[in-house]
């Protein structure tokens, strides 16, 4: 029993360290990613100037929808990463509402980034997928 717990602990620690390295590599360490239950991000760009107005449902099963503020620049991109740092989806934002199909996603936490045309991270957040 003790060996199993130690193995689980070290595995969790190792995966957590890998995740933190991926987060730092993608610039998420300096962006607050807390969200309310309805998917709104109160800390994005000072709270009131959110470009991702909301994302729902969270947790999601088959799809997740992102609503964007009308102030969003043309040619911004939405990128979704798995917990392990794998890029799952990258989309050019052409509408104020985008729905992402989650059929190829596994159960777990995912991070999203809203990227400007110049490559800056404008906003980020997290959501959960349940299967």
C-alpha positions, 0 to 999 in steps of 0.5 A: 500500500505504501509503495502504491501511494508513493508511486502515485505521489511521485507520478502526480508530482512529475506530471504537475512539474511538466504541466507547470513547465508547459504553462510557463512556456506558453506564457500563462504563468503571468495571466490569471485564469480564475473563472466563475461557474458560468465561465466568465473570467473576472480578471481578464484585462482588468475585469471589465474589458474581457474579450472572451465574454463567456464560455459555456457550458463549463464543465462541457461534454460534447462542445464548448461555446466561446462568446467574444466581445465586439471589441475583439480585433480581426485575425485573433486566434483561439488556441486550446491546449490539453493539461499536458500542453498538447495543442488540441485546437487552433481557430481564427476568430471570424464571429463573435461566437465560436463553438468547438467540437469536443469529440476528440477530447478526453476527460480533463482540464484544458487551457485556452488562449486568445492570441492577438494578430501580433502573437500576444496572449490577450486572455486565457482561461481553463475549462473542464471536459467530462466524458 
